[in-house]
Amino acid sequence: MTEEADNLLPKIVHPLIRLLKASGVRDASIFETVGAACREYESETIRGVDMDFDRYCELADVVMVWARDPEFIDEAGLPQKLYLDGGQPSFRRLVEKAAVNIDVNEVVKGLRKLHSVHVYDKNRQVRLVSHVLLSVTPNHFVVGAVLDEIRRFLETIEHNVCENPDALDGRMQRTVLCASLDPKRFPEAQRFVRLNAQGFLDALDEKLSTCRSKTAPQRLRYGAGIYVFVDKNPNTKSKNKRRLKAITRGAN
């Protein structure tokens, strides 16, 4: 287990166990299910890599400025290729404008680690591969970023279910569902969600950036996330005969 996963484990397990207990699930069922899951995935390949969460957020800021700031996009609105050796447009200028506390070389190293940039022309130029910072690639994922997504989602449900918040203190949690989606329309639905969801997240990001404070004595980490789920057809036989049959569904 990576150090980051070790630190995040109790923050994920505790709200989940609390929700299960509040739902009336017996301890014996929890132990049995956890044991079965551990046996099922005992040979899973470890692909998680550690990266400080604050470092990850700063790299995300660099990508955001690169993808949006007029100084670093071309006439078509696409991120320009930047020079690492002092040419123009300059990658160093990008890092300065993003106002992050990371050395330029460390920014390049971090983005390359996440497969977010491509360095070419004998290490003189760098090109942005994705307009958003990806925490998951085919061969690895950033442990802190991915597990924190699980923690935040669970804590939101825990807050709404177990803390009995009033209307103003509840955390927004909504779901839309098509129970009989035509498989042929799946690519269309995917494109629609990605386009519109990304537009909402971009607008929210810009709004939240205006609410930042570096002087307030008590500061919060506040955000919103969007995810897509695909429930497996209950009539489809699993390839893995030991697949757990229990399905946990999110509340509206």
N, C-alpha and C positions, 0 to 999 in steps of 0.2 A: 504494500500500500504506500502511495506517495504521502509525503508529509501533509500536503494540503488536504488530501482526501481524509487522512486521519483526523485532522482538525475539524472538518466539516461533518463527519459522520454523525456525532451526537446532535448537531443542529438540524439534521435531516430526520433522524430516527425519532427524536422526542416529539415533535408535532405530529408525526404520522401515528405513533403509538397512542398519543392522547386522543386523536380523532377516532382511532379504532376502538379504544376503550369507551369513548363517549357514544359510539355506535353499538355498544353491547357485545363486541367481539371478545371471546374468552382468551385468557392468557395461553391456554394449551393450544388453541388454534393459531395464535400468533407465532408461538415457538415452532409448531409443526410446519407452518407455511414458510417461515424464514429458513428453517433447516432444509426443506425441500428445494427452495430457491438456491441455497448455497451449494447443494449437491448438483443441481442442474447446471450451474455455471462455474463449477470448480475448475474447469480447464479453459475458461475465458482468457483470451490474450490481453495482457495489460498494455493499453495504448495511451493511458493518461500521462500528461506531462505537467509539471508544476510551472506556474507563472504567477508572480505577485499580482493580486487583483488590482491594486492601484496602478501598477505598470500596465496591465491589460487595458484599463480605462484610459490611460494617457495615450496608448497606441491607437485606441479607438478615436480619440480626439484628433490625432494626426490624420487618420483616414477621412474623418468627417470634413476637416478643413480642405483636404486635397480634393475631395469629391464635390465640394460646394462653392468654395471661395473663387470669385472671378479671376483672381490672380493666378490660379493654378488649373483652370479649365480652358479648353479651346473654344472656337466659335460654335462647335456643335454641342457644347455643354459637357464634353467628356474630359476626365482628368488628363492633364498633359504628362508627357514623359519628362522627368526632372533629372538635372545633372548633379552628380555627387562630387565632381571635381572642381566646382566653382563656376561652371557655365550657367547660362540662363535658359529657362527658369530653374531656380536653385532649390534643391532638396533642403539645404540648410535653412534657407529662408522659410520654407514650409514649416519646419520644426520650430523655428523662432515664432512664427505667427500662431502656431497651435499653443504656444506658451506652456510646454510640458517641461518637466524637470528631468529630462533624459538626454544624454549625450547623443549627438547625431548618429554616430556609429552604432550605438545601442538600439536606437530606433530602427535602423536598417536591419540589424540582427534580429530584433524581436518580430518585425513584420515578415522577414524571411522565414523565421521559425513557424509562423502561422500561415505560411504560403499565401500571404496577402500581396506580395510584390514580386516582381521579376527583375533581377539585376542583369544587365547585359552590356554590350559595347566595352568589353574588358573592364568591367566594374566602374564605368564612367557614368552610366545612366540607369535609372530605375523606373519601372512602370507599375502602376497600380493594377492589380489583378481583379480585385473585388471592391465595389463601392462601400461595402460594410466590412467590419472586421469579423472574420469567421473564427469561431471557437472550435469548430469541428471540421476535420478534413478526412479523406478516406483512410489515412493511416494513423491518425492520432487526434486527441482533443485536449483542450486546456481544462484541467481538472477543476480548478476554482470556478471558472466561468460556468461550466456545465452543472456542477453540483450546486452552485449558488442559485441557478435557475430553479432547481428542484426545491431547495430550501425556501425560496421566496414564495413559490406557488403554494407549498404546504403551509407556510406561516400565514398567508392570506386566508386560506380556508379555515385554519385553526382560529384566527382572529374572529372571523365572521361567525363561526359555529360555537366556539367555546367562551369567547369574551363577552358575548351579548352586547355588542356595540349599538349605540343609537344610530339613527339614519345618517347623521353627518359623519360619524366616526367609522362606519362600515367601509370596507375596501372593495372597490368595484370588481365584480366577478360575473361575467356574462358569457353565455355559450349559445351559438346557433348550430343547428344540426339538420342535415338532410338524411332521413333514415333509409332512403332508397335511391341513392345516387346512381345514375346510369354510368357504368364503368367507362363508356366511350366519352362521357363528358368530364371525366376526372381531370385531364390536362387543362381543359377550359376553366374548370373551377380553381385549379392550382394557380393558373396565370392571373385570374381575377383577384384571388386572395393576396398573392404576392404583390401585385401592383398597388392595390388599394391599401393594404395593411402597411406597406413600406411608406406610402404617402402620409398616412396617419402618424406613424412613428417619427418621420422626419419633422412633421409639424409640431408634434409633442416635444421632440428634442430641442427645437428652436425655442419653444415657449419656456421649457424648463431652464434653458441656458440663461434666460433673462431673470430667473428667480434665484440665481446663485448668490451666495454671500461668503466672503472670506473673513468677515469680522464678527458675525453673530456668535454669541457664546455657545449656543446649542444649535447644531446643524443636523439636518436629516438627510438620509439617502432615500429619495422618493423617485418612483418610476412606474412604468406600466409595460407589460409584456403581452405579446400575441403568440399563440401557438396553434398549430393545426393537429387534429387527431383523426385517425382512421381506425374505426372499430373493426376488428376482424369478423368475418362472416361466421356466425356460430355454427353453421352447417359445414364449414370447411375443416377437414381433418388436419391437425397440426402435424408437421413433419417430425417434431420432437414429441414422442409419446409421453414424456414426463412433464410436458408443458403444464404449468399451473392453470387450473380452470377458473380461479377467482379473478374477476375483472373489477378494478376499482374505477368508478365513474366520478367525474367532477360534478360538483353541485352548481346550479345556476345562481 
